[in-house]
Amino acid sequence: MANRTRLLWSLTIVTVIAVVVGAYFALAYAGADIEQGNVQRIFYFHVSAFAGAFIALGVTVFAGIAYLRTRSLKWDVLALAGVEVGLALGVVNLVTGSIWARPIWNTWWTWDPRLTSAAIMVLTYAAYLMLRSGIENADTRRRFASVYGILAFSTVIITLIIIRIRPDTIHPAVIGASPQNAQGGFGLTPSMLTAMSVNMVIWSVFVPLTLMWWRIRIENFATRVQELRQRAL
């Protein structure tokens, strides 16, 4: 236990340092976009946050399948951690996107297919947490949550690919050619590509891994406290 605690704290310190380094690459190292200026820099966090959400919610799918196969509590805890971390990163993705859209599209929000699907994704996983809190029987709650977490990942896939299949989107594709009607696209220079790559690794590996580990630790601690309380009563 002590070794795992030290490892978690070490990972946390590395993650904090990595996020600071990623911010340096995004805000200072990468050159400013010729057309958008410095507001384009928010894309390094915007895109990377979605990548982190994708990983965390993908873990929920894996953990949900594992729980349905084994009925082991540890997989349900992992699935819950994946949803909470993925939901938080999904919100970061939405907020940073809105901040970028205000000067580029002259609005905080528009019902573009990509933005709409991202909002639906976030609401879907918020409903996951409501589902868990609304079912009293623990076994039923874990079983329903596992199935829901697996099916809900379809909203992540749709959000990922919708700018490729909907010609009416105005959302730019940062990696690869943008759709014909995209507004606000930009070309990646070598410094921009480096900044994007660094932040993608940080936000899709270190950030979700660290946050999920802490969430699992908190959940396990809460479970032990509840067991001790029941014994005392």
C-alpha positions, 0 to 999 in steps of 0.5 A, a space after each residue: 500500500 505504501 509503495 502504491 501511495 508513493 507511486 501515485 504521488 510521484 505520478 501526480 507530480 510528474 503529471 503536474 509538471 507535464 501539464 505546465 510543460 504542455 502549457 509552455 509549448 502551447 502558449 510560448 513555443 508554438 508560433 501564433 496562427 497568421 489568421 486567428 492569432 493567439 486565440 488559436 492556442 486554445 486548440 492545444 488544450 481543446 483537442 487534447 482534452 477530448 483525447 483524454 476524455 476518449 481514453 477515460 471513457 474507453 476505459 469505462 467500456 473495458 471495465 464495464 465488460 470486465 464487470 459483466 464477466 466477473 462481477 468484481 467490484 474493482 471493475 465497477 470502481 474503474 468504470 465509475 472513475 473513467 466516467 467522472 474523469 471523461 465527463 470532466 475532460 469533456 466539459 473542458 473540451 466544451 468550455 475551451 471550444 466556446 472560448 475559441 468560438 466567441 472571437 472566431 464565429 462571433 458567438 459562444 455557441 451554435 448548433 453545429 453538428 460537432 458541437 451538438 454531438 459533444 454536448 449530447 455526449 456530456 449530457 449522456 455521461 451526466 445521466 450515467 451518474 444520475 442513473 447510479 445515484 437513482 438505483 438503491 440495490 448495489 448489484 442492480 446499480 453496477 449491472 445497469 451502469 456497466 451496460 449503460 457505460 458501454 452503450 454510451 460510448 457510441 456518443 463519443 464515436 459519433 462526436 469523433 467522426 461527425 465532422 467527416 460525415 456531415 458536410 454542413 458542419 462549420 467546425 474545423 478538423 485540426 488534424 487533416 483537411 477540414 470539411 468544405 464549410 469549416 470555419 476557423 481551420 488552420 495549417 499546422 507548422 512544425 512548432 504547432 505540430 510539436 505543441 499539439 503532439 506534446 499536449 496530446 500525450 500529456 492530456 490523453 495519458 498522464 492526466 486521465 491516468 492520474 485522475 482515475 487513480 485518485 478517483 479509485 483511491 477515494 472510492 476505495 477509501 469511502 467503501 472502507 469507511 462505509 464498511 466500518 460504519 456498518 460494523 459499528 452499527 
